Every structure is written in C-alpha cells, then in structure tokens.
C-alpha cells in the first residue's frame, strides 16, 4: 500500500502532520454537502490535503489542496469566501495525533510511517484542551 499524504497542522510555529480526516466531518455536518475531489495520485486516495492551524487555542480549517471533480483546482478563498482567515473547527471533538520529524519506521497502521515526534491533542468544539507527547511534544 502506498503511504498516504497526511493533512497539515500549524501549532506553536511548527508544522505537524495529522492522521485524522477532520474535513470529512465538516463537509457532512457543517457544510451540509460533500465536496467531490478527483483522484489524481496513489499517495492521496481522497484527492485532497487540508491544512489546519491552532491559533490562541482554537483549531481552524485554513486551506485545501486538491482537484475538484470538475477538474478545477480547489481554492479555499473561492470555496469559502466569507472566511478569509479560516473556519473555526467547532465540530471537532476528539483527540488528534500530530506527527513531525524523521520517519523512524514504516508501518501500515500509521499511514505508512512512525515519526520522531508525536503529540496527542485533545480538542472539544475545536478548543485545544490538552496537548501531551508520546514523543517530542511539550
């Protein structure tokens, strides 16, 4: 199985990769429809990579990279013109696992890789409640 591209999270000035598909819940519940993305590469079966940021304790959906089913490139500003600074991710109520650094090993359970630094982040209504490290997260 091809290692899949992961979503991106900016947290405390650093870029992390996240396993969870937070955008799927947004499209289903918050948006009320599903954006359709075109499969263009075996390393990204869902057809997109979403970007997120934690700012002042709040998780935001801030960008998307992919090709829509009609062939157009997905553009955050066009898809969500009323949210130029991102969309508060108030629908997120879970612990997400963020990873960064060197790949220590490859394993299919972790989308193909185990990373040098791993941080579990508990979010309730998109608010960061707790961030604690398995490895490398303060």
N, CA, C and O of each residue as an XYZ file, in Angstrom:
552
protein
N       0.840     -1.184      0.000
C       0.000      0.000      0.000
C       0.888      1.251      0.000
O       1.884      1.312      0.722
N       0.532      2.212     -0.787
C       1.283      3.461     -0.880
C       1.050      4.315      0.358
O      -0.087      4.471      0.802
N       2.119      4.866      0.913
C       1.996      5.785      2.044
C       1.166      6.984      1.602
O       1.451      7.594      0.571
N       0.148      7.319      2.375
C      -0.768      8.401      2.030
C      -0.282      9.742      2.558
O       0.312      9.821      3.633
N      -0.543     10.793      1.792
C      -0.237     12.152      2.243
C      -1.170     12.496      3.393
O      -2.358     12.172      3.363
N      -0.628     13.147      4.394
C      -1.408     13.499      5.577
C      -1.742     14.984      5.558
O      -1.089     15.776      4.877
N      -2.769     15.346      6.317
C      -3.117     16.753      6.454
C      -2.051     17.473      7.271
O      -1.237     16.843      7.945
N      -2.068     18.790      7.202
C      -1.037     19.622      7.818
C      -1.648     20.449      8.947
O      -2.754     20.973      8.814
N      -0.925     20.561     10.051
C      -1.359     21.356     11.197
C      -0.227     22.286     11.623
O       0.894     21.842     11.869
N      -0.533     23.582     11.707
C       0.424     24.530     12.262
C       0.088     24.704     13.739
O      -1.033     25.064     14.098
N       1.082     24.441     14.587
C       0.888     24.524     16.036
C       2.171     25.053     16.667
O       3.243     24.485     16.459
N       2.073     26.123     17.427
C       3.229     26.753     18.082
C       4.369     27.040     17.100
O       5.541     26.830     17.412
N       4.005     27.521     15.916
C       5.001     27.905     14.928
C       5.665     26.763     14.190
O       6.613     26.987     13.438
N       5.190     25.545     14.384
C       5.780     24.382     13.719
C       4.712     23.663     12.900
O       3.522     23.722     13.209
N       5.167     22.982     11.847
C       4.251     22.213     11.011
C       4.275     20.749     11.418
O       5.332     20.128     11.527
N       3.084     20.218     11.639
C       2.892     18.829     12.026
C       2.033     18.157     10.957
O       1.378     18.839     10.168
N       2.033     16.850     10.929
C       1.149     16.080     10.058
C       0.116     15.418     10.951
O       0.432     14.971     12.053
N      -1.129     15.357     10.468
C      -2.179     14.708     11.266
C      -2.843     13.597     10.465
O      -3.017     13.694      9.250
N      -3.206     12.545     11.177
C      -3.812     11.366     10.562
C      -5.310     11.522     10.346
O      -5.837     11.044      9.342
N      -5.991     12.166     11.249
C      -7.441     12.211     11.221
C      -7.951     13.011     10.028
O      -7.341     13.995      9.612
N      -9.079     12.567      9.491
C      -9.715     13.261      8.367
C     -10.777     14.208      8.928
O     -11.968     13.896      8.908
N     -10.340     15.356      9.424
C     -11.242     16.313     10.067
C     -12.197     16.969      9.072
O     -13.294     17.382      9.447
N     -11.793     17.065      7.826
C     -12.621     17.729      6.819
C     -13.856     16.912      6.467
O     -14.889     17.486      6.123
N     -13.777     15.606      6.543
C     -14.930     14.749      6.230
C     -16.125     15.117      7.120
O     -17.247     15.233      6.627
N     -15.896     15.296      8.404
C     -16.993     15.651      9.312
C     -17.517     17.051      9.017
O     -18.718     17.296      9.129
N     -16.629     17.972      8.641
C     -17.053     19.322      8.290
C     -17.984     19.301      7.087
O     -19.035     19.942      7.100
N     -17.605     18.573      6.061
C     -18.421     18.536      4.852
C     -19.773     17.893      5.119
O     -20.787     18.335      4.580
N     -19.796     16.866      5.938
C     -21.051     16.180      6.201
C     -21.986     16.944      7.114
O     -23.176     17.059      6.821
N     -21.475     17.464      8.207
C     -22.313     18.086      9.230
C     -22.406     19.597      9.069
O     -23.504     20.150      9.003
N     -21.270     20.261      9.006
C     -21.247     21.721      8.999
C     -21.607     22.321      7.644
O     -22.389     23.269      7.568
N     -21.036     21.767      6.574
C     -21.254     22.317      5.248
C     -22.579     21.854      4.662
O     -23.182     22.548      3.844
N     -23.033     20.666      5.089
C     -24.308     20.134      4.607
C     -24.218     19.502      3.232
O     -25.233     19.087      2.672
N     -23.027     19.424      2.687
C     -22.826     18.752      1.408
C     -21.392     18.269      1.358
O     -20.549     18.691      2.150
N     -21.132     17.392      0.433
C     -19.787     16.873      0.290
C     -19.156     17.449     -0.964
O     -19.705     17.330     -2.060
N     -18.009     18.069     -0.796
C     -17.252     18.498     -1.963
C     -16.652     17.245     -2.597
O     -16.127     16.383     -1.892
N     -16.726     17.144     -3.889
C     -16.212     15.968     -4.587
C     -14.833     16.278     -5.157
O     -14.652     17.247     -5.895
N     -13.866     15.436     -4.800
C     -12.496     15.609     -5.258
C     -12.123     14.486     -6.203
O     -12.616     13.362     -6.103
N     -11.237     14.825     -7.122
C     -10.795     13.894     -8.140
C      -9.527     13.196     -7.672
O      -8.594     13.839     -7.190
N      -9.501     11.888     -7.815
C      -8.313     11.105     -7.508
C      -7.253     11.412     -8.565
O      -7.498     11.237     -9.758
N      -6.079     11.867     -8.132
C      -5.015     12.202     -9.086
C      -3.699     11.501     -8.785
O      -2.778     11.555     -9.599
N      -3.590     10.843     -7.632
C      -2.323     10.226     -7.261
C      -2.553      9.092     -6.266
O      -3.446      9.174     -5.423
N      -1.755      8.045     -6.364
C      -1.907      6.918     -5.439
C      -1.483      7.269     -4.017
O      -1.776      6.513     -3.091
N      -0.795      8.405     -3.819
C      -0.408      8.790     -2.455
C      -1.460      9.693     -1.796
O      -1.229     10.232     -0.714
N      -2.616      9.853     -2.455
C      -3.684     10.686     -1.875
C      -5.033     10.207     -2.410
O      -5.638     10.851     -3.267
N      -5.491      9.076     -1.896
C      -6.727      8.458     -2.373
C      -7.942      9.362     -2.219
O      -8.852      9.294     -3.046
N      -7.990     10.189     -1.210
C      -9.173     11.039     -1.017
C      -9.176     12.252     -1.936
O     -10.204     12.915     -2.076
N      -8.032     12.557     -2.570
C      -7.993     13.610     -3.576
C      -7.636     14.997     -3.070
O      -7.616     15.940     -3.862
N      -7.359     15.157     -1.804
C      -7.016     16.475     -1.261
C      -6.172     16.337     -0.007
O      -6.124     15.283      0.627
N      -5.508     17.434      0.332
C      -4.816     17.587      1.611
C      -5.342     18.883      2.215
O      -5.310     19.931      1.570
N      -5.818     18.813      3.437
C      -6.315     20.022      4.105
C      -5.273     20.534      5.090
O      -4.458     19.776      5.615
N      -5.322     21.842      5.326
C      -4.394     22.480      6.270
C      -5.178     23.103      7.409
O      -6.269     23.641      7.220
N      -4.598     23.019      8.589
C      -5.228     23.453      9.832
C      -4.243     24.282     10.624
O      -3.033     24.183     10.416
N      -4.751     25.101     11.533
C      -3.886     25.885     12.416
C      -4.559     26.010     13.775
O      -5.778     26.160     13.866
N      -3.756     25.948     14.825
C      -4.256     26.242     16.166
C      -3.761     27.632     16.506
O      -2.560     27.872     16.625
N      -4.726     28.558     16.663
C      -4.429     29.960     16.987
C      -5.141     30.320     18.279
O      -6.361     30.199     18.384
N      -4.371     30.761     19.256
C      -4.920     31.140     20.564
C      -5.861     30.059     21.106
O      -6.920     30.356     21.660
N      -5.452     28.810     20.936
C      -6.196     27.689     21.490
C      -7.355     27.191     20.649
O      -7.999     26.214     21.033
N      -7.648     27.817     19.521
C      -8.764     27.417     18.657
C      -8.223     26.786     17.380
O      -7.317     27.331     16.750
N      -8.782     25.631     16.995
C      -8.426     24.979     15.743
C      -9.195     25.612     14.586
O     -10.405     25.818     14.676
N      -8.490     25.918     13.503
C      -9.089     26.489     12.296
C      -8.761     25.627     11.082
O      -7.651     25.107     10.962
N      -9.724     25.478     10.192
C      -9.514     24.915      8.862
C      -9.084     26.092      7.999
O      -9.846     27.046      7.840
N      -7.856     26.045      7.429
C      -7.305     27.233      6.775
C      -7.001     27.093      5.288
O      -6.856     28.103      4.601
N      -6.899     25.876      4.776
C      -6.581     25.747      3.358
C      -6.859     24.334      2.885
O      -7.033     23.409      3.679
N      -6.897     24.195      1.566
C      -7.102     22.885      0.950
C      -6.355     22.837     -0.367
O      -6.314     23.814     -1.115
N      -5.768     21.690     -0.636
C      -5.044     21.463     -1.890
C      -5.617     20.211     -2.532
O      -5.649     19.151     -1.908
N      -6.063     20.325     -3.756
C      -6.609     19.181     -4.468
C      -7.301     19.632     -5.734
O      -7.351     20.822     -6.046
N      -7.832     18.670     -6.453
C      -8.550     18.962     -7.682
C      -9.992     18.516     -7.509
O     -10.266     17.369     -7.158
N     -10.913     19.446     -7.762
C     -12.333     19.123     -7.660
C     -12.742     18.177     -8.785
O     -12.050     18.066     -9.797
N     -13.850     17.510     -8.602
C     -14.328     16.528     -9.569
C     -14.485     17.121    -10.976
O     -14.303     16.420    -11.971
N     -14.825     18.416    -11.051
C     -14.996     19.051    -12.363
C     -13.663     19.463    -13.000
O     -13.659     20.049    -14.083
N     -12.533     19.167    -12.345
C     -11.217     19.439    -12.905
C     -10.553     20.704    -12.388
O      -9.346     20.873    -12.562
N     -11.314     21.605    -11.751
C     -10.735     22.840    -11.212
C      -9.898     22.534     -9.972
O     -10.186     21.605     -9.217
N      -8.841     23.352     -9.783
C      -8.081     23.246     -8.544
C      -8.929     23.792     -7.403
O      -9.586     24.823     -7.542
N      -8.907     23.089     -6.275
C      -9.620     23.575     -5.094
C      -8.924     24.834     -4.590
O      -7.700     24.875     -4.459
N      -9.719     25.851     -4.313
C      -9.178     27.123     -3.844
C      -9.989     27.538     -2.623
O     -11.188     27.795     -2.726
N      -9.330     27.603     -1.464
C     -10.022     27.909     -0.213
C     -10.793     29.221     -0.308
O     -11.948     29.295      0.111
N     -10.160     30.253     -0.854
C     -10.795     31.579     -0.941
C     -12.063     31.548     -1.794
O     -13.026     32.251     -1.490
N     -12.075     30.749     -2.846
C     -13.268     30.639     -3.688
C     -14.340     29.763     -3.053
O     -15.530     30.064     -3.144
N     -13.916     28.686     -2.413
C     -14.877     27.776     -1.790
C     -15.525     28.378     -0.542
O     -16.695     28.124     -0.256
N     -14.752     29.176      0.194
C     -15.226     29.734      1.465
C     -14.926     31.233      1.531
O     -14.148     31.661      2.384
N     -15.525     32.037      0.650
C     -15.169     33.468      0.554
C     -15.480     34.272      1.819
O     -14.891     35.333      2.024
N     -16.382     33.796      2.664
C     -16.727     34.531      3.890
C     -15.756     34.251      5.038
O     -15.920     34.771      6.141
N     -14.745     33.425      4.766
C     -13.816     33.018      5.833
C     -12.363     33.187      5.400
O     -11.639     32.196      5.309
N     -11.919     34.407      5.131
C     -10.549     34.605      4.633
C      -9.456     34.200      5.618
O      -8.327     33.933      5.206
N      -9.771     34.149      6.904
C      -8.775     33.784      7.919
C      -8.938     32.357      8.427
O      -8.296     31.958      9.399
N      -9.796     31.597      7.769
C     -10.037     30.223      8.188
C     -11.391     30.060      8.850
O     -12.056     31.034      9.203
N     -11.783     28.804      9.010
C     -13.077     28.459      9.601
C     -12.820     27.812     10.954
O     -12.130     26.796     11.023
N     -13.367     28.386     12.047
C     -13.202     27.740     13.355
C     -13.777     26.323     13.313
O     -14.929     26.126     12.925
N     -12.980     25.356     13.710
C     -13.366     23.943     13.601
C     -14.138     23.494     14.837
O     -13.694     22.612     15.572
N     -15.290     24.108     15.055
C     -16.093     23.838     16.256
C     -16.713     22.440     16.259
O     -17.211     21.995     17.293
N     -16.693     21.752     15.139
C     -17.241     20.405     15.034
C     -16.266     19.337     15.532
O     -16.643     18.171     15.653
N     -15.019     19.718     15.822
C     -14.002     18.731     16.202
C     -14.059     18.480     17.700
O     -13.797     19.373     18.506
N     -14.406     17.243     18.061
C     -14.489     16.788     19.447
C     -13.774     15.445     19.540
O     -14.414     14.394     19.588
N     -12.471     15.484     19.566
C     -11.710     14.240     19.598
C     -10.253     14.540     19.916
O      -9.834     15.695     19.991
N      -9.501     13.473     20.099
C      -8.061     13.586     20.245
C      -7.448     13.328     18.880
O      -7.711     12.301     18.254
N      -6.629     14.268     18.424
C      -5.929     14.070     17.170
C      -4.470     13.770     17.473
O      -3.928     14.214     18.485
N      -3.848     13.014     16.590
C      -2.441     12.703     16.768
C      -1.650     13.451     15.702
O      -1.866     13.260     14.505
N      -0.730     14.303     16.150
C       0.108     15.087     15.254
C       1.524     14.507     15.276
O       2.020     14.072     16.315
N       2.158     14.512     14.102
C       3.482     13.904     13.968
C       4.401     14.829     13.192
O       3.952     15.580     12.326
N       5.682     14.774     13.502
C       6.680     15.549     12.748
C       8.042     14.903     12.929
O       8.224     13.989     13.734
N       8.998     15.411     12.150
C      10.368     14.933     12.275
C      10.672     13.774     11.354
O       9.957     13.510     10.387
N      11.749     13.092     11.679
C      12.213     11.972     10.865
C      11.254     10.791     10.962
O      10.608     10.574     11.987
N      11.180     10.035      9.869
C      10.428      8.788      9.874
C      11.337      7.724     10.484
O      12.425      7.455      9.975
N      10.875      7.121     11.585
C      11.675      6.119     12.287
C      11.458      4.718     11.727
O      12.363      3.884     11.732
N      10.241      4.475     11.245
C       9.903      3.154     10.702
C       8.658      3.287      9.840
O       7.920      4.268      9.936
N       8.440      2.301      9.011
C       7.227      2.269      8.182
C       6.300      1.194      8.718
O       6.714      0.067      8.991
N       5.028      1.571      8.862
C       4.031      0.653      9.400
C       2.674      1.070      8.865
O       2.321      2.247      8.937
N       1.917      0.145      8.339
C       0.643      0.479      7.696
C      -0.383      1.056      8.675
O      -1.244      1.830      8.256
N      -0.321      0.710      9.948
C      -1.278      1.253     10.927
C      -1.174      2.761     11.052
O      -2.158      3.412     11.399
N      -0.014      3.333     10.780
C       0.214      4.772     10.934
C       0.374      5.438      9.576
O       1.251      6.281      9.388
N      -0.484      5.053      8.622
C      -0.427      5.610      7.271
C       0.958      5.428      6.671
O       1.399      6.237      5.856
N       1.635      4.376      7.071
C       2.905      4.048      6.464
C       4.141      4.528      7.196
O       5.249      4.178      6.789
N       4.007      5.317      8.262
C       5.215      5.834      8.908
C       5.006      6.078     10.399
O       3.920      6.440     10.849
N       6.090      5.864     11.148
C       6.149      6.235     12.555
C       7.163      7.374     12.631
O       8.298      7.234     12.176
N       6.750      8.494     13.205
C       7.571      9.704     13.205
C       8.341      9.894     14.506
O       8.002      9.326     15.544
N       9.371     10.698     14.418
C      10.245     11.029     15.530
C       9.481     11.703     16.684
O       9.712     11.384     17.850
N       8.585     12.619     16.360
C       7.804     13.332     17.383
C       6.322     13.073     17.162
O       5.819     13.142     16.040
N       5.643     12.776     18.247
C       4.204     12.510     18.207
C       3.556     13.255     19.358
O       4.042     13.216     20.488
N       2.452     13.937     19.064
C       1.759     14.723     20.081
C       0.268     14.433     20.004
O      -0.328     14.558     18.934
N      -0.338     14.051     21.107
C      -1.780     13.870     21.173
C      -2.405     15.179     21.626
O      -1.991     15.758     22.630
N      -3.407     15.645     20.878
C      -4.071     16.908     21.179
C      -5.560     16.669     21.363
O      -6.253     16.248     20.437
N      -6.042     16.941     22.563
C      -7.462     16.783     22.865
C      -8.186     18.083     22.529
O      -7.846     19.148     23.044
N      -9.196     17.981     21.652
C      -9.980     19.146     21.232
C     -11.446     18.933     21.578
O     -11.992     17.849     21.372
N     -12.074     19.971     22.104
C     -13.515     19.956     22.361
C     -14.102     21.200     21.734
O     -13.751     22.321     22.101
N     -15.005     20.994     20.778
C     -15.587     22.086     19.992
C     -14.494     22.940     19.359
O     -14.622     24.158     19.240
N     -13.405     22.262     18.951
C     -12.300     22.935     18.292
C     -11.346     23.662     19.215
O     -10.381     24.266     18.747
N     -11.591     23.619     20.523
C     -10.721     24.271     21.500
C      -9.703     23.248     22.005
O     -10.066     22.145     22.413
N      -8.435     23.627     21.970
C      -7.386     22.741     22.469
C      -7.467     22.672     23.987
O      -7.253     23.668     24.677
N      -7.777     21.490     24.495
C      -7.922     21.269     25.934
C      -6.588     20.816     26.533
O      -6.200     21.241     27.621
N      -5.897     19.942     25.793
C      -4.657     19.386     26.320
C      -3.787     18.909     25.161
O      -4.286     18.306     24.211
N      -2.498     19.179     25.243
C      -1.529     18.646     24.283
C      -0.451     17.941     25.080
O       0.186     18.536     25.949
N      -0.255     16.684     24.781
C       0.746     15.906     25.505
C       1.467     14.970     24.568
O       0.894     14.475     23.597
N       2.699     14.738     24.859
C       3.508     13.987     23.926
C       3.656     12.524     24.231
O       3.856     12.112     25.374
N       3.553     11.764     23.192
C       4.027     10.392     23.232
C       5.545     10.485     23.111
O       6.286      9.830     23.844
N       5.996     11.334     22.149
C       7.417     11.631     21.956
C       7.516     13.059     21.412
O       6.887     13.372     20.401
N       8.267     13.901     22.042
C       8.643     15.191     21.478
C       7.601     16.297     21.488
O       7.705     17.233     20.695
N       6.611     16.222     22.348
C       5.600     17.293     22.427
C       5.521     17.754     23.868
O       5.371     16.941     24.781
N       5.621     19.056     24.072
C       5.556     19.561     25.449
C       4.145     19.936     25.823
O       3.901     20.380     26.945
